[in-house]
Structure formats: structure tokens, C-alpha cells
Amino acid sequence: MSTTMTNQRIIYSNTDGTVAVIIPAESVELALKDVPAGLAYEIVTTDEVPSDRYFRGAWVLGDCCIEHDLGKCKEIGHDKRRVQRAEEFRPFDEVIAKQIPGADAVAAEAARQEIRDRYSDVQEAIDAAADPDSIKAALEVTP
């Protein structure tokens, strides 16, 4: 007798520690062939797989379910922080690097320092975060 796949997933830990999620196309039994030989797996419901994929790269298998590795969440958060900061720096970097006539390089550098200060606070908040939601909140920076 075949189990329907409507609300079931197969999860397992890859050799690099990341979590793989298999969504069965037909049945769980048929999908089990896709689990690499020798790796332990769990059959879970869709409710047991986090719907928020923001920190997908930090998922690890706990005793029974998918959990977040806080250290990996912080690494992801810092990567996202750096990208955000670089995006905010971009217009001011061009003013300074290209020495655009008529552009105020002093004002551009002051704006860059303001961005540095703001993202220093974000960095500290990420480092102090006790859970993934706190990291996400820290990244909600407004210019």
C-alpha cells in the first residue's frame, strides 16, 4: 500500500551537515530511493518543515526535526548585512572613486560614515542575537 505524498516530506542530513528535503512526486516509498545509501532519514509532515526559508542554509537535523544552527544563521546574517551595506555605499563610492565634478566628496564620505555606524550597530545586534528572528529583525535597517 502506497502512502500519499500530499503532506509528507523526507528529510535527511547531507554529509556536509546541511538538510535535504525530498518532496515525493508519487509516494514516499518511491521517493526513498533518492536518499543516499547509508544516510538516516525521517519522514515528516509538511508542518514539520520550516516554511520560512530565510536561513535555509543553517538548517540542521535535531533529534526529531529541523532546527536552526545559530552560528550558521549569524554567518548568513552577516553576509546579508555586508550586501545591504555595499548597496547603500555604492552611490557614494562612485562619487569618491570617480571624483565626479560638482559632487561633494566630503558629504559623500560623511554619508558613508553614517552607513558604517548604522551597520556597526547591526553587526553587534547579529552577534548578540539569541535566535534567528532576532537576526532578521536586526537586518531590517532603514537608511
NUGUZA-559345 format. One record per atom (N, C-alpha, C): residue in three letters; atom name; x, y, z; chain; residue number from 1. Coordinates in nm, 4 decimals. Atoms other than C-alpha are relative to their C-alpha. Layout:
N
ATOM   dovex   keti         c1         c2         c3   tinu   timar
ATOM     ALA     CA          X          Y          Z      A     NUM
...
***
This chain:
143
ATOM   dovex   keti         c1         c2         c3   tinu   timar
ATOM     MET      N     0.0841    -0.1181     0.0000      A       1
ATOM     MET     CA     0.0000     0.0000     0.0000      A       1
ATOM     MET      C     0.0888     0.1248     0.0000      A       1
ATOM     SER      N    -0.0816    -0.1195     0.0170      A       2
ATOM     SER     CA     0.1428     0.3346    -0.1039      A       2
ATOM     SER      C    -0.0532     0.1152     0.0846      A       2
ATOM     THR      N     0.0355    -0.1166    -0.0790      A       3
ATOM     THR     CA     0.1472     0.6392     0.1198      A       3
ATOM     THR      C    -0.0066     0.1212    -0.0925      A       3
ATOM     THR      N     0.0080    -0.1185     0.0852      A       4
ATOM     THR     CA     0.0304     0.9597    -0.0488      A       4
ATOM     THR      C     0.1015     0.1032     0.0451      A       4
ATOM     MET      N    -0.1033    -0.0980    -0.0295      A       5
ATOM     MET     CA     0.2783     1.2423    -0.0671      A       5
ATOM     MET      C    -0.0555     0.1369     0.0333      A       5
ATOM     THR      N     0.0592    -0.1326    -0.0126      A       6
ATOM     THR     CA     0.0343     1.5276    -0.0163      A       6
ATOM     THR      C     0.0561     0.0815     0.1148      A       6
ATOM     ASN      N    -0.0491    -0.0803    -0.1128      A       7
ATOM     ASN     CA     0.1607     1.6292     0.3245      A       7
ATOM     ASN      C     0.1231    -0.0611     0.0656      A       7
ATOM     GLN      N    -0.1184     0.0626    -0.0574      A       8
ATOM     GLN     CA     0.4761     1.4250     0.3734      A       8
ATOM     GLN      C     0.1263     0.0418    -0.0734      A       8
ATOM     ARG      N    -0.1315    -0.0308     0.0541      A       9
ATOM     ARG     CA     0.8428     1.5025     0.3207      A       9
ATOM     ARG      C     0.0993    -0.0981     0.0601      A       9
ATOM     ILE      N    -0.1100     0.0811    -0.0514      A      10
ATOM     ILE     CA     1.1603     1.3007     0.3600      A      10
ATOM     ILE      C     0.1140     0.0974     0.0273      A      10
ATOM     ILE      N    -0.1118    -0.0881    -0.0335      A      11
ATOM     ILE     CA     1.4389     1.4842     0.5411      A      11
ATOM     ILE      C     0.1186    -0.0851     0.0434      A      11
ATOM     TYR      N    -0.1215     0.0672    -0.0448      A      12
ATOM     TYR     CA     1.7974     1.3783     0.5955      A      12
ATOM     TYR      C     0.1134     0.1012     0.0017      A      12
ATOM     SER      N    -0.1167    -0.0864    -0.0109      A      13
ATOM     SER     CA     2.1311     1.5309     0.6809      A      13
ATOM     SER      C     0.1031    -0.0436    -0.1034      A      13
ATOM     ASN      N    -0.1061     0.0280     0.0972      A      14
ATOM     ASN     CA     2.3806     1.5541     0.3952      A      14
ATOM     ASN      C     0.1323    -0.0186     0.0732      A      14
ATOM     THR      N    -0.1306     0.0221    -0.0621      A      15
ATOM     THR     CA     2.7421     1.4624     0.4611      A      15
ATOM     THR      C     0.0659     0.1312     0.0432      A      15
ATOM     ASP      N    -0.0564    -0.1292    -0.0399      A      16
ATOM     ASP     CA     2.8242     1.8359     0.4857      A      16
ATOM     ASP      C    -0.0784     0.0655     0.1131      A      16
ATOM     GLY      N     0.0770    -0.0514    -0.1130      A      17
ATOM     GLY     CA     2.5673     1.8821     0.7636      A      17
ATOM     GLY      C    -0.1257     0.0756    -0.0387      A      17
ATOM     THR      N     0.1209    -0.0684     0.0432      A      18
ATOM     THR     CA     2.3056     2.0610     0.5536      A      18
ATOM     THR      C    -0.1165    -0.0981    -0.0041      A      18
ATOM     VAL      N     0.1191     0.0838     0.0010      A      19
ATOM     VAL     CA     1.9496     1.9324     0.5482      A      19
ATOM     VAL      C    -0.0572    -0.0060    -0.1409      A      19
ATOM     ALA      N     0.0672     0.0206     0.1283      A      20
ATOM     ALA     CA     1.7955     1.7844     0.2359      A      20
ATOM     ALA      C    -0.1460    -0.0304     0.0269      A      20
ATOM     VAL      N     0.1431     0.0251    -0.0098      A      21
ATOM     VAL     CA     1.4208     1.7818     0.1879      A      21
ATOM     VAL      C    -0.0459    -0.0557    -0.1340      A      21
ATOM     ILE      N     0.0540     0.0616     0.1208      A      22
ATOM     ILE     CA     1.2640     1.5463    -0.0631      A      22
ATOM     ILE      C    -0.1513     0.0136     0.0040      A      22
ATOM     ILE      N     0.1449    -0.0099     0.0144      A      23
ATOM     ILE     CA     0.9134     1.6215    -0.1818      A      23
ATOM     ILE      C    -0.0409    -0.1131    -0.0940      A      23
ATOM     PRO      N     0.0375     0.1143     0.0847      A      24
ATOM     PRO     CA     0.7705     1.2926    -0.3079      A      24
ATOM     PRO      C    -0.0947     0.0411    -0.1125      A      24
ATOM     ALA      N     0.0860    -0.0296     0.1142      A      25
ATOM     ALA     CA     0.6176     1.3144    -0.6555      A      25
ATOM     ALA      C    -0.1187    -0.0957    -0.0055      A      25
ATOM     GLU      N     0.1080     0.0982     0.0042      A      26
ATOM     GLU     CA     0.4154     0.9964    -0.6271      A      26
ATOM     GLU      C    -0.0280    -0.0575     0.1377      A      26
ATOM     SER      N     0.0187     0.0588    -0.1328      A      27
ATOM     SER     CA     0.4713     0.8214    -0.2968      A      27
ATOM     SER      C     0.1307     0.0087     0.0777      A      27
ATOM     VAL      N    -0.1180    -0.0028    -0.0852      A      28
ATOM     VAL     CA     0.7082     0.8282    -0.0035      A      28
ATOM     VAL      C     0.0880    -0.1207    -0.0301      A      28
ATOM     GLU      N    -0.0768     0.1225     0.0263      A      29
ATOM     GLU     CA     0.8119     0.4705    -0.0775      A      29
ATOM     GLU      C     0.0868     0.0142    -0.1247      A      29
ATOM     LEU      N    -0.0777    -0.0188     0.1228      A      30
ATOM     LEU     CA     0.9198     0.5591    -0.4324      A      30
ATOM     LEU      C     0.1089     0.1049     0.0187      A      30
ATOM     ALA      N    -0.0965    -0.1081    -0.0213      A      31
ATOM     ALA     CA     1.0972     0.8740    -0.3149      A      31
ATOM     ALA      C     0.1174    -0.0436     0.0869      A      31
ATOM     LEU      N    -0.1091     0.0455    -0.0879      A      32
ATOM     LEU     CA     1.3068     0.6806    -0.0604      A      32
ATOM     LEU      C     0.1243    -0.0406    -0.0785      A      32
ATOM     LYS      N    -0.1154     0.0370     0.0828      A      33
ATOM     LYS     CA     1.5299     0.5675    -0.3477      A      33
ATOM     LYS      C     0.0953     0.1173    -0.0196      A      33
ATOM     ASP      N    -0.0821    -0.1193     0.0183      A      34
ATOM     ASP     CA     1.6584     0.9265    -0.3632      A      34
ATOM     ASP      C     0.0842     0.0355     0.1221      A      34
ATOM     VAL      N    -0.0820    -0.0220    -0.1189      A      35
ATOM     VAL     CA     1.8015     0.9156    -0.0105      A      35
ATOM     VAL      C     0.1317    -0.0747    -0.0213      A      35
ATOM     PRO      N    -0.1288     0.0679     0.0197      A      36
ATOM     PRO     CA     2.1753     0.8417    -0.0431      A      36
ATOM     PRO      C     0.0177    -0.1190     0.0953      A      36
ATOM     ALA      N    -0.0219     0.1212    -0.0785      A      37
ATOM     ALA     CA     2.2722     0.4967     0.0797      A      37
ATOM     ALA      C     0.0795     0.0311     0.1255      A      37
ATOM     GLY      N    -0.0707    -0.0131    -0.1261      A      38
ATOM     GLY     CA     2.3786     0.4841     0.4416      A      38
ATOM     GLY      C    -0.0386     0.1222     0.0822      A      38
ATOM     LEU      N     0.0401    -0.1185    -0.0754      A      39
ATOM     LEU     CA     2.2173     0.8128     0.5454      A      39
ATOM     LEU      C    -0.1349    -0.0232     0.0668      A      39
ATOM     ALA      N     0.1258     0.0118    -0.0738      A      40
ATOM     ALA     CA     1.9495     0.8162     0.8129      A      40
ATOM     ALA      C    -0.0965     0.1073    -0.0496      A      40
ATOM     TYR      N     0.1014    -0.0938     0.0457      A      41
ATOM     TYR     CA     1.6249     0.9865     0.7206      A      41
ATOM     TYR      C    -0.1211    -0.0053     0.0925      A      41
ATOM     GLU      N     0.1263    -0.0062    -0.0736      A      42
ATOM     GLU     CA     1.2938     1.0879     0.8736      A      42
ATOM     GLU      C    -0.1103     0.0315    -0.1011      A      42
ATOM     ILE      N     0.1180    -0.0369     0.0770      A      43
ATOM     ILE     CA     0.9500     1.1003     0.7172      A      43
ATOM     ILE      C    -0.0817     0.0897     0.0910      A      43
ATOM     VAL      N     0.0683    -0.1000    -0.0815      A      44
ATOM     VAL     CA     0.7765     1.4133     0.8430      A      44
ATOM     VAL      C    -0.1163     0.0589    -0.0795      A      44
ATOM     THR      N     0.1073    -0.0715     0.0692      A      45
ATOM     THR     CA     0.4701     1.6190     0.7630      A      45
ATOM     THR      C     0.0514     0.1356    -0.0462      A      45
ATOM     THR      N    -0.0404    -0.1319     0.0504      A      46
ATOM     THR     CA     0.4891     1.9480     0.5777      A      46
ATOM     THR      C     0.0073     0.1027     0.1122      A      46
ATOM     ASP      N    -0.0017    -0.0923    -0.1139      A      47
ATOM     ASP     CA     0.4160     2.1246     0.9076      A      47
ATOM     ASP      C     0.1315    -0.0053     0.0777      A      47
ATOM     GLU      N    -0.1257     0.0160    -0.0731      A      48
ATOM     GLU     CA     0.7480     1.9955     1.0431      A      48
ATOM     GLU      C     0.1202     0.0550    -0.0766      A      48
ATOM     VAL      N    -0.1050    -0.0634     0.0794      A      49
ATOM     VAL     CA     0.9498     2.1619     0.7663      A      49
ATOM     VAL      C    -0.0246     0.1509     0.0072      A      49
ATOM     PRO      N     0.0221    -0.1450    -0.0127      A      50
ATOM     PRO     CA     1.0017     2.5352     0.8301      A      50
ATOM     PRO      C    -0.0482     0.0619    -0.1313      A      50
ATOM     SER      N     0.0510    -0.0672     0.1202      A      51
ATOM     SER     CA     0.8019     2.7471     0.5877      A      51
ATOM     SER      C     0.0849     0.1220    -0.0343      A      51
ATOM     ASP      N    -0.0877    -0.1149     0.0211      A      52
ATOM     ASP     CA     1.0439     3.0394     0.6295      A      52
ATOM     ASP      C     0.1369    -0.0508    -0.0440      A      52
ATOM     ARG      N    -0.1265     0.0493     0.0566      A      53
ATOM     ARG     CA     1.3454     2.9698     0.4068      A      53
ATOM     ARG      C     0.1155     0.1004     0.0150      A      53
ATOM     TYR      N    -0.0997    -0.1065    -0.0132      A      54
ATOM     TYR     CA     1.5391     3.2829     0.5104      A      54
ATOM     TYR      C     0.1366    -0.0552     0.0420      A      54
ATOM     PHE      N    -0.1254     0.0584    -0.0481      A      55
ATOM     PHE     CA     1.8012     3.0773     0.6959      A      55
ATOM     PHE      C     0.0118    -0.1464    -0.0415      A      55
ATOM     ARG      N    -0.0007     0.1389     0.0498      A      56
ATOM     ARG     CA     1.7682     2.7598     0.4854      A      56
ATOM     ARG      C     0.1387    -0.0627     0.0101      A      56
ATOM     GLY      N    -0.1367     0.0511    -0.0061      A      57
ATOM     GLY     CA     2.1469     2.7235     0.4759      A      57
ATOM     GLY      C     0.0471    -0.0331     0.1403      A      57
ATOM     ALA      N    -0.0367     0.0265    -0.1397      A      58
ATOM     ALA     CA     2.1521     2.6986     0.8558      A      58
ATOM     ALA      C    -0.0850    -0.1108     0.0614      A      58
ATOM     TRP      N     0.0803     0.1104    -0.0517      A      59
ATOM     TRP     CA     1.9071     2.4113     0.8877      A      59
ATOM     TRP      C     0.0897    -0.1190     0.0333      A      59
ATOM     VAL      N    -0.0667     0.1239    -0.0408      A      60
ATOM     VAL     CA     2.0364     2.1073     1.0758      A      60
ATOM     VAL      C    -0.1073    -0.0935     0.0556      A      60
ATOM     LEU      N     0.0945     0.0949    -0.0587      A      61
ATOM     LEU     CA     1.8649     1.7906     1.1882      A      61
ATOM     LEU      C     0.0266    -0.0121     0.1482      A      61
ATOM     GLY      N    -0.0077     0.0204    -0.1441      A      62
ATOM     GLY     CA     1.7953     1.7811     1.5576      A      62
ATOM     GLY      C    -0.0376    -0.1445     0.0299      A      62
ATOM     ASP      N     0.0382     0.1351    -0.0385      A      63
ATOM     ASP     CA     1.6759     1.4751     1.7467      A      63
ATOM     ASP      C    -0.1209    -0.0510    -0.0781      A      63
ATOM     CYS      N     0.1219     0.0443     0.0670      A      64
ATOM     CYS     CA     1.3467     1.4711     1.5621      A      64
ATOM     CYS      C    -0.0410     0.0877    -0.1163      A      64
ATOM     CYS      N     0.0522    -0.0950     0.0983      A      65
ATOM     CYS     CA     1.3155     1.7670     1.3367      A      65
ATOM     CYS      C     0.1086     0.0964    -0.0462      A      65
ATOM     ILE      N    -0.0926    -0.1009     0.0511      A      66
ATOM     ILE     CA     1.4761     2.0548     1.1513      A      66
ATOM     ILE      C     0.0119     0.1137     0.1008      A      66
ATOM     GLU      N    -0.0287    -0.1106    -0.0906      A      67
ATOM     GLU     CA     1.6406     2.3153     1.3720      A      67
ATOM     GLU      C     0.0936     0.0963    -0.0711      A      67
ATOM     HIS      N    -0.0937    -0.0978     0.0541      A      68
ATOM     HIS     CA     1.8479     2.6257     1.3053      A      68
ATOM     HIS      C     0.1296    -0.0034     0.0800      A      68
ATOM     ASP      N    -0.1308    -0.0140    -0.0628      A      69
ATOM     ASP     CA     2.2202     2.6308     1.3778      A      69
ATOM     ASP      C     0.0233     0.1507     0.0138      A      69
ATOM     LEU      N    -0.0079    -0.1443    -0.0228      A      70
ATOM     LEU     CA     2.2503     2.9763     1.5373      A      70
ATOM     LEU      C     0.1291     0.0598    -0.0558      A      70
ATOM     GLY      N    -0.1264    -0.0498     0.0554      A      71
ATOM     GLY     CA     2.6159     3.0152     1.4381      A      71
ATOM     GLY      C    -0.0081     0.0181    -0.1511      A      71
ATOM     LYS      N     0.0171    -0.0117     0.1448      A      72
ATOM     LYS     CA     2.5308     2.9479     1.0736      A      72
ATOM     LYS      C    -0.0980     0.1111    -0.0345      A      72
ATOM     CYS      N     0.0949    -0.1103     0.0217      A      73
ATOM     CYS     CA     2.2333     3.1852     1.0986      A      73
ATOM     CYS      C     0.0717     0.1336     0.0087      A      73
ATOM     LYS      N    -0.0747    -0.1251    -0.0154      A      74
ATOM     LYS     CA     2.4694     3.4560     1.2193      A      74
ATOM     LYS      C     0.0911     0.0244    -0.1201      A      74
ATOM     GLU      N    -0.0836    -0.0146     0.1198      A      75
ATOM     GLU     CA     2.7074     3.3890     0.9278      A      75
ATOM     GLU      C    -0.0836     0.0491    -0.1174      A      75
ATOM     ILE      N     0.0901    -0.0416     0.1074      A      76
ATOM     ILE     CA     2.4163     3.4202     0.6840      A      76
ATOM     ILE      C    -0.0424     0.1448     0.0225      A      76
ATOM     GLY      N     0.0388    -0.1367    -0.0324      A      77
ATOM     GLY     CA     2.3024     3.7355     0.8622      A      77
ATOM     GLY      C     0.1101     0.0994    -0.0314      A      77
ATOM     HIS      N    -0.1118    -0.0902     0.0293      A      78
ATOM     HIS     CA     2.6484     3.8914     0.8363      A      78
ATOM     HIS      C     0.0207     0.0134    -0.1506      A      78
ATOM     ASP      N    -0.0111    -0.0079     0.1464      A      79
ATOM     ASP     CA     2.6640     3.8039     0.4652      A      79
ATOM     ASP      C    -0.1064     0.0945    -0.0561      A      79
ATOM     LYS      N     0.1090    -0.0868     0.0460      A      80
ATOM     LYS     CA     2.3256     3.9718     0.4110      A      80
ATOM     LYS      C     0.0272     0.1452     0.0409      A      80
ATOM     ARG      N    -0.0340    -0.1347    -0.0480      A      81
ATOM     ARG     CA     2.4425     4.2717     0.6187      A      81
ATOM     ARG      C     0.1028     0.0633    -0.0931      A      81
ATOM     ARG      N    -0.1047    -0.0535     0.0872      A      82
ATOM     ARG     CA     2.7511     4.3123     0.4010      A      82
ATOM     ARG      C    -0.0565     0.0398    -0.1367      A      82
ATOM     VAL      N     0.0612    -0.0302     0.1296      A      83
ATOM     VAL     CA     2.5436     4.3008     0.0824      A      83
ATOM     VAL      C    -0.0841     0.1273     0.0102      A      83
ATOM     GLN      N     0.0823    -0.1200    -0.0199      A      84
ATOM     GLN     CA     2.2961     4.5583     0.2168      A      84
ATOM     GLN      C     0.0876     0.1247     0.0118      A      84
ATOM     ARG      N    -0.0882    -0.1152    -0.0219      A      85
ATOM     ARG     CA     2.5772     4.7874     0.3311      A      85
ATOM     ARG      C     0.0675     0.0409    -0.1307      A      85
ATOM     ALA      N    -0.0657    -0.0297     0.1276      A      86
ATOM     ALA     CA     2.7569     4.7614    -0.0034      A      86
ATOM     ALA      C    -0.0957     0.0703    -0.0956      A      86
ATOM     GLU      N     0.1005    -0.0635     0.0858      A      87
ATOM     GLU     CA     2.4356     4.8531    -0.1838      A      87
ATOM     GLU      C    -0.0204     0.1465     0.0400      A      87
ATOM     GLU      N     0.0159    -0.1387    -0.0466      A      88
ATOM     GLU     CA     2.3971     5.1649     0.0311      A      88
ATOM     GLU      C     0.1251     0.0839    -0.0274      A      88
ATOM     PHE      N    -0.1260    -0.0699     0.0270      A      89
ATOM     PHE     CA     2.7645     5.2551    -0.0173      A      89
ATOM     PHE      C     0.0144     0.0398    -0.1474      A      89
ATOM     ARG      N    -0.0275    -0.0110     0.1433      A      90
ATOM     ARG     CA     2.7500     5.2254    -0.3977      A      90
ATOM     ARG      C    -0.0064     0.1429    -0.0540      A      90
ATOM     PRO      N     0.0019    -0.1342     0.0607      A      91
ATOM     PRO     CA     2.6353     5.5782    -0.4925      A      91
ATOM     PRO      C     0.1084     0.0929     0.0556      A      91
ATOM     PHE      N    -0.1019    -0.0860    -0.0614      A      92
ATOM     PHE     CA     2.8801     5.7394    -0.2501      A      92
ATOM     PHE      C     0.1401    -0.0451    -0.0395      A      92
ATOM     ASP      N    -0.1292     0.0518     0.0465      A      93
ATOM     ASP     CA     3.1673     5.5115    -0.3556      A      93
ATOM     ASP      C     0.0330     0.0579    -0.1370      A      93
ATOM     GLU      N    -0.0228    -0.0540     0.1341      A      94
ATOM     GLU     CA     3.1213     5.6314    -0.7118      A      94
ATOM     GLU      C     0.0414     0.1463     0.0049      A      94
ATOM     VAL      N    -0.0352    -0.1419    -0.0130      A      95
ATOM     VAL     CA     3.1349     5.9972    -0.6073      A      95
ATOM     VAL      C     0.1464     0.0126     0.0412      A      95
ATOM     ILE      N    -0.1371    -0.0102    -0.0512      A      96
ATOM     ILE     CA     3.4589     5.9391    -0.4186      A      96
ATOM     ILE      C     0.1001    -0.0593    -0.0989      A      96
ATOM     ALA      N    -0.0957     0.0671     0.0887      A      97
ATOM     ALA     CA     3.6269     5.6945    -0.6588      A      97
ATOM     ALA      C     0.0137     0.0709    -0.1342      A      97
ATOM     LYS      N    -0.0047    -0.0634     0.1326      A      98
ATOM     LYS     CA     3.5350     5.8761    -0.9797      A      98
ATOM     LYS      C     0.0289     0.1494     0.0071      A      98
ATOM     GLN      N    -0.0224    -0.1434    -0.0195      A      99
ATOM     GLN     CA     3.5870     6.2241    -0.8325      A      99
ATOM     GLN      C    -0.0841     0.0813    -0.0981      A      99
ATOM     ILE      N     0.0952    -0.0621     0.0909      A     100
ATOM     ILE     CA     3.2782     6.3427    -1.0161      A     100
ATOM     ILE      C    -0.0027     0.1510     0.0238      A     100
ATOM     PRO      N     0.0025    -0.1464    -0.0148      A     101
ATOM     PRO     CA     3.2977     6.7177    -1.0824      A     101
ATOM     PRO      C    -0.1365     0.0469     0.0498      A     101
ATOM     GLY      N     0.1229    -0.0552    -0.0531      A     102
ATOM     GLY     CA     3.0394     6.9112    -0.8887      A     102
ATOM     GLY      C    -0.0600    -0.0823     0.1129      A     102
ATOM     ALA      N     0.0501     0.0847    -0.1087      A     103
ATOM     ALA     CA     2.9825     6.6262    -0.6449      A     103
ATOM     ALA      C     0.0797     0.0310     0.1260      A     103
ATOM     ASP      N    -0.0618    -0.0333    -0.1278      A     104
ATOM     ASP     CA     3.0587     6.6873    -0.2808      A     104
ATOM     ASP      C     0.0582    -0.1255     0.0647      A     104
ATOM     ALA      N    -0.0664     0.1181    -0.0545      A     105
ATOM     ALA     CA     3.3149     6.4241    -0.1774      A     105
ATOM     ALA      C    -0.0039    -0.0012     0.1525      A     105
ATOM     VAL      N     0.0056    -0.0073    -0.1459      A     106
ATOM     VAL     CA     3.3089     6.5462     0.1835      A     106
ATOM     VAL      C    -0.1360    -0.0482     0.0492      A     106
ATOM     ALA      N     0.1347     0.0452    -0.0372      A     107
ATOM     ALA     CA     2.9316     6.4964     0.2035      A     107
ATOM     ALA      C    -0.0152    -0.1503    -0.0254      A     107
ATOM     ALA      N     0.0072     0.1429     0.0313      A     108
ATOM     ALA     CA     2.9676     6.1557     0.0367      A     108
ATOM     ALA      C     0.0704    -0.0814     0.1077      A     108
ATOM     GLU      N    -0.0728     0.0731    -0.1051      A     109
ATOM     GLU     CA     3.2255     6.0474     0.2938      A     109
ATOM     GLU      C    -0.0765     0.0060     0.1318      A     109
ATOM     ALA      N     0.0821    -0.0103    -0.1218      A     110
ATOM     ALA     CA     3.0025     6.1741     0.5766      A     110
ATOM     ALA      C    -0.1170    -0.0984    -0.0065      A     110
ATOM     ALA      N     0.1097     0.0955     0.0173      A     111
ATOM     ALA     CA     2.7155     5.9684     0.4358      A     111
ATOM     ALA      C     0.0508    -0.1425     0.0162      A     111
ATOM     ARG      N    -0.0594     0.1339    -0.0150      A     112
ATOM     ARG     CA     2.9434     5.6634     0.4135      A     112
ATOM     ARG      C     0.0259    -0.0313     0.1474      A     112
ATOM     GLN      N    -0.0256     0.0229    -0.1428      A     113
ATOM     GLN     CA     3.0406     5.7083     0.7794      A     113
ATOM     GLN      C    -0.1306    -0.0279     0.0743      A     113
ATOM     GLU      N     0.1305     0.0251    -0.0612      A     114
ATOM     GLU     CA     2.6743     5.7245     0.8784      A     114
ATOM     GLU      C    -0.0453    -0.1445    -0.0273      A     114
ATOM     ILE      N     0.0338     0.1387     0.0359      A     115
ATOM     ILE     CA     2.6181     5.3966     0.6924      A     115
ATOM     ILE      C     0.0860    -0.0968     0.0817      A     115
ATOM     ARG      N    -0.0892     0.0859    -0.0802      A     116
ATOM     ARG     CA     2.9229     5.2407     0.8645      A     116
ATOM     ARG      C    -0.0502    -0.0114     0.1439      A     116
ATOM     ASP      N     0.0478    -0.0011    -0.1388      A     117
ATOM     ASP     CA     2.7889     5.3443     1.2057      A     117
ATOM     ASP      C    -0.1277    -0.0825     0.0152      A     117
ATOM     ARG      N     0.1267     0.0722    -0.0059      A     118
ATOM     ARG     CA     2.4415     5.2072     1.1342      A     118
ATOM     ARG      C     0.0238    -0.1510    -0.0108      A     118
ATOM     TYR      N    -0.0256     0.1422     0.0188      A     119
ATOM     TYR     CA     2.5761     4.8744     1.0125      A     119
ATOM     TYR      C     0.0908    -0.0586     0.1080      A     119
ATOM     SER      N    -0.0745     0.0468    -0.1165      A     120
ATOM     SER     CA     2.8142     4.8524     1.3072      A     120
ATOM     SER      C    -0.0990    -0.0427     0.1082      A     120
ATOM     ASP      N     0.1055     0.0364    -0.0954      A     121
ATOM     ASP     CA     2.5030     4.8520     1.5253      A     121
ATOM     ASP      C    -0.0683    -0.1304    -0.0417      A     121
ATOM     VAL      N     0.0613     0.1226     0.0503      A     122
ATOM     VAL     CA     2.3520     4.5810     1.3029      A     122
ATOM     VAL      C     0.0918    -0.1186     0.0289      A     122
ATOM     GLN      N    -0.0967     0.1070    -0.0261      A     123
ATOM     GLN     CA     2.6698     4.3739     1.3349      A     123
ATOM     GLN      C    -0.0051    -0.0418     0.1468      A     123
ATOM     GLU      N     0.0062     0.0308    -0.1430      A     124
ATOM     GLU     CA     2.6556     4.3979     1.7137      A     124
ATOM     GLU      C    -0.1297    -0.0719     0.0355      A     124
ATOM     ALA      N     0.1291     0.0647    -0.0268      A     125
ATOM     ALA     CA     2.2860     4.3030     1.7146      A     125
ATOM     ALA      C    -0.0001    -0.1443    -0.0490      A     125
ATOM     ILE      N    -0.0089     0.1370     0.0507      A     126
ATOM     ILE     CA     2.3546     3.9970     1.4992      A     126
ATOM     ILE      C     0.0860    -0.0844     0.0927      A     126
ATOM     ASP      N    -0.0891     0.0743    -0.0902      A     127
ATOM     ASP     CA     2.6431     3.8910     1.7225      A     127
ATOM     ASP      C    -0.0679    -0.0341     0.1325      A     127
ATOM     ALA      N     0.0671     0.0208    -0.1284      A     128
ATOM     ALA     CA     2.4204     3.9245     2.0308      A     128
ATOM     ALA      C    -0.1302    -0.0787    -0.0119      A     128
ATOM     ALA      N     0.1304     0.0645     0.0215      A     129
ATOM     ALA     CA     2.1151     3.7542     1.8755      A     129
ATOM     ALA      C    -0.0056    -0.1388     0.0639      A     129
ATOM     ALA      N     0.0210     0.1290    -0.0652      A     130
ATOM     ALA     CA     1.9730     3.4562     2.0624      A     130
ATOM     ALA      C    -0.0833    -0.0949    -0.0854      A     130
ATOM     ASP      N     0.0821     0.0845     0.0865      A     131
ATOM     ASP     CA     1.7550     3.3271     1.7778      A     131
ATOM     ASP      C    -0.0046     0.0608    -0.1402      A     131
ATOM     PRO      N     0.0047    -0.0495     0.1383      A     132
ATOM     PRO     CA     1.7040     3.3581     1.4002      A     132
ATOM     PRO      C    -0.0894     0.1223    -0.0186      A     132
ATOM     ASP      N     0.0891    -0.1149     0.0152      A     133
ATOM     ASP     CA     1.4133     3.6036     1.4366      A     133
ATOM     ASP      C     0.0683     0.1296     0.0412      A     133
ATOM     SER      N    -0.0732    -0.1200    -0.0432      A     134
ATOM     SER     CA     1.6400     3.8471     1.6224      A     134
ATOM     SER      C     0.0994     0.0448    -0.1079      A     134
ATOM     ILE      N    -0.0937    -0.0334     0.1082      A     135
ATOM     ILE     CA     1.8889     3.8301     1.3357      A     135
ATOM     ILE      C    -0.0763     0.0675    -0.1129      A     135
ATOM     LYS      N     0.0815    -0.0609     0.1041      A     136
ATOM     LYS     CA     1.6158     3.9025     1.0814      A     136
ATOM     LYS      C    -0.0407     0.1410     0.0375      A     136
ATOM     ALA      N     0.0411    -0.1326    -0.0479      A     137
ATOM     ALA     CA     1.4959     4.1956     1.2909      A     137
ATOM     ALA      C     0.1165     0.0992    -0.0096      A     137
ATOM     ALA      N    -0.1173    -0.0875     0.0044      A     138
ATOM     ALA     CA     1.8496     4.3355     1.3101      A     138
ATOM     ALA      C     0.0296     0.0451    -0.1429      A     138
ATOM     LEU      N    -0.0276    -0.0307     0.1401      A     139
ATOM     LEU     CA     1.8735     4.3266     0.9304      A     139
ATOM     LEU      C    -0.1020     0.0947    -0.0618      A     139
ATOM     GLU      N     0.1018    -0.0912     0.0527      A     140
ATOM     GLU     CA     1.5645     4.5436     0.8874      A     140
ATOM     GLU      C     0.0444     0.1431     0.0256      A     140
ATOM     VAL      N    -0.0642    -0.1306    -0.0154      A     141
ATOM     VAL     CA     1.7789     4.8544     0.8571      A     141
ATOM     VAL      C    -0.0653     0.0983    -0.0955      A     141
ATOM     THR      N     0.0536    -0.1035     0.0875      A     142
ATOM     THR     CA     1.6317     5.1739     0.7237      A     142
ATOM     THR      C     0.1035     0.1091    -0.0201      A     142
ATOM     PRO      N    -0.0997    -0.1051     0.0296      A     143
ATOM     PRO     CA     1.8543     5.4257     0.5503      A     143
ATOM     PRO      C    -0.0399     0.1342     0.0573      A     143
***
